[in-house]
Amino acid sequence: MALKRRHKIESNFSMASMTDVIFLLLIFFMVTSTIVFPNSIKVNLPQSKQQTAAKPVARITIDENMNYFVAYGSERSQEVSYQELSDFLTNLQKKDPDTYVALYADEIIPYREIVKILNIANENKLKMVLATRPLRSDK
């Protein structure tokens, strides 16, 4: 006696359920990607009705020849050596610890020279302001 199968097994694979899963994953990732916030920090800065600027009282200038010039208040700038500059900043901290110091450097000055002065000011707990120099017409 020969037994026959009533149902014939087919070896076809239905892609309909696979496409449904792919579309569901696509929708899931599209929805979740719009919820992700960028890595930025929102800072609420204080607002003021009156603008005040901290005016530097002392000035240090470095010219293109690596000459140091210092001035305090409305005094005229005078040339000093590097050691005298260090002494000037130390004495300035003793005189007035809340003094702002403006540092003017020529554009060709190596950054390490600026950092040396900033380190001296940091050791003396002085507030430094890096300032730009106006371009000269002869260059």
C-alpha positions as CSV (number, residue, x, y, z in Angstrom):
1,M,0.0,0.0,0.0
2,A,1.4,3.3,-1.0
3,L,0.9,6.3,1.2
4,K,0.5,9.6,-0.5
5,R,0.9,12.9,1.2
6,R,-2.1,15.2,1.0
7,H,-0.1,18.4,1.2
8,K,2.9,19.0,-0.9
9,I,5.7,20.9,0.9
10,E,7.0,23.8,-1.1
11,S,10.6,25.1,-0.6
12,N,9.6,28.7,-1.3
13,F,10.4,31.4,1.2
14,S,7.9,34.2,1.7
15,M,9.6,37.7,1.8
16,A,6.4,39.5,2.9
17,S,7.1,39.0,6.6
18,M,10.7,40.0,6.1
19,T,9.8,43.3,4.4
20,D,7.3,44.0,7.2
21,V,10.1,43.6,9.8
22,I,12.5,45.8,7.8
23,F,9.9,48.6,7.5
24,L,9.2,48.4,11.2
25,L,12.9,48.7,12.0
26,L,13.3,51.6,9.6
27,I,10.4,53.4,11.2
28,F,11.7,52.7,14.7
29,F,15.2,54.1,13.8
30,M,13.7,57.2,12.1
31,V,11.6,58.0,15.1
32,T,14.3,57.5,17.7
33,S,16.9,59.5,15.7
34,T,14.8,62.6,15.8
35,I,14.5,62.3,19.6
36,V,18.3,62.3,20.1
37,F,19.5,65.7,21.1
38,P,22.9,67.0,19.9
39,N,25.8,67.1,22.3
40,S,25.6,70.8,23.1
41,I,25.3,72.6,26.4
42,K,22.8,75.4,26.6
43,V,24.1,78.2,28.7
44,N,21.9,80.9,30.0
45,L,24.0,84.0,30.2
46,P,23.1,86.7,32.6
47,Q,21.6,89.8,31.1
48,S,22.4,93.3,32.3
49,K,20.7,96.6,31.6
50,Q,24.0,98.4,32.0
51,Q,27.2,97.4,30.3
52,T,30.4,97.8,32.2
53,A,33.8,96.9,30.8
54,A,36.8,96.0,32.9
55,K,39.4,98.4,31.8
56,P,43.0,97.2,32.2
57,V,45.0,99.3,34.5
58,A,48.4,97.8,33.6
59,R,49.7,97.1,30.1
60,I,52.4,94.8,28.8
61,T,53.4,95.0,25.2
62,I,55.7,92.7,23.3
63,D,56.9,94.0,19.9
64,E,58.2,92.1,16.9
65,N,61.8,92.3,18.3
66,M,60.8,90.6,21.6
67,N,61.2,93.8,23.5
68,Y,59.0,94.1,26.6
69,F,57.2,97.3,27.5
70,V,55.2,97.9,30.7
71,A,53.0,100.7,31.8
72,Y,50.8,101.3,34.8
73,G,47.7,103.5,34.7
74,S,48.3,106.5,32.5
75,E,52.1,106.3,32.6
76,R,54.1,106.1,29.5
77,S,55.4,102.7,28.4
78,Q,58.9,101.9,29.3
79,E,61.2,99.1,28.1
80,V,62.1,96.4,30.6
81,S,63.9,93.1,30.6
82,Y,62.2,89.7,31.1
83,Q,63.3,89.6,34.8
84,E,62.1,93.2,35.4
85,L,58.8,92.2,33.8
86,S,58.4,89.3,36.3
87,D,59.2,91.8,39.1
88,F,56.7,94.3,37.7
89,L,53.9,91.6,37.8
90,T,54.8,90.5,41.3
91,N,54.8,94.1,42.6
92,L,51.6,94.8,40.8
93,Q,49.9,91.9,42.7
94,K,51.1,93.3,46.0
95,K,49.9,96.8,45.1
96,D,46.4,95.9,43.9
97,P,45.4,92.2,43.6
98,D,42.3,93.1,41.6
99,T,44.2,94.8,38.8
100,Y,43.5,93.8,35.2
101,V,46.6,93.5,33.0
102,A,46.3,93.9,29.3
103,L,48.8,91.9,27.2
104,Y,49.5,93.3,23.7
105,A,51.6,91.1,21.5
106,D,52.7,91.5,17.9
107,E,51.3,88.8,15.6
108,I,54.7,87.2,14.9
109,I,55.5,86.6,18.6
110,P,55.7,82.9,19.4
111,Y,52.9,81.7,21.5
112,R,55.3,80.2,24.1
113,E,56.4,83.8,25.0
114,I,52.8,84.8,25.7
115,V,52.3,81.7,27.8
116,K,55.4,82.5,29.9
117,I,53.9,85.9,30.8
118,L,50.5,84.3,31.4
119,N,52.1,81.8,33.8
120,I,53.8,84.5,35.8
121,A,50.5,86.4,36.0
122,N,48.7,83.2,37.1
123,E,51.2,82.5,39.8
124,N,50.6,86.0,41.1
125,K,46.8,85.6,40.8
126,L,46.4,88.5,38.4
127,K,43.6,88.9,35.9
128,M,45.0,89.0,32.3
129,V,43.3,90.3,29.2
130,L,44.8,89.3,25.9
131,A,44.3,92.2,23.5
132,T,44.9,92.6,19.8
133,R,47.1,95.3,18.3
134,P,45.7,97.3,15.4
135,L,47.4,96.6,12.1
136,R,50.0,99.1,11.1
137,S,49.7,100.8,7.8
138,D,53.4,100.2,7.0
139,K,53.0,96.4,6.8
